[in-house]
């Protein structure tokens, strides 16, 4: 690295006085800034879509749970079959349902607390 710096100090490149060079460089810098702004906008848009999907999913889950508690289904009147198998599954594995719910809550907290990468 020091050899390169010494070489550049000893052999300074000659730059022609060209007014179009500055204009072209400014134009390219404006294009780069435009691309950066578009990338930032896409990151914000993706983050908003993700948070919106999580919030809508939670709201639908809360509404479904509220409806299930407000209008309970009598299993015997509906009959055996699918409802019975679902009830038995939930009764046997309800302690394991806490883990996915907790993981989703933690994921929501992490996503909401993160700052955008490019700012």
Secondary structure as UniProt FT lines:
FT   HELIX           2..10
FT   HELIX           19..70
FT   HELIX           75..78
FT   HELIX           82..93
FT   HELIX           94..96
FT   HELIX           97..113
//
